[in-house]
Amino acid sequence: MAYDWLLIKREYVQGYPDKDGQIICPTLEQLCERHGCSLSTIMKKSASEKWPTERKIFGRKKEEKIEEKKIEVLAE
C-alpha cells in the first residue's frame, strides 16, 4: 500500500491541527492509527530520515520565532 510519506512526516515534525485548532504533536503510534500504516514501517522510515531530529529543530525554530514576536511587541 502506498502512503503519503511527505504528509506523515510533516505531521510528525510540525504537528497538525485538531478539530478545535489546537496543534497535536503526534507519536508514531498515533500516526500509524491516523494513516493506517504499521508501526514497524513508520519507525524504520522515521529513523532512516531522522524525523525526531527534524522535529527538535522545528520546535527550536518555532520557539525562536515566538520569542522574536514577543520582543517586537514589547518594543512597541
Sequence and secondary structure as in RCSB ss.txt:
>XXXX:A:sequence
MAYDWLLIKREYVQGYPDKDGQIICPTLEQLCERHGCSLSTIMKKSASEKWPTERKIFGRKKEEKIEEKKIEVLA
E
>XXXX:A:secstr
    HHHHHHHHHH EE TTS EE   HHHHHHHHT  HHHHHHHHHHHTHHHHHHHHHHHHHHHHHHHHHHHHH
 
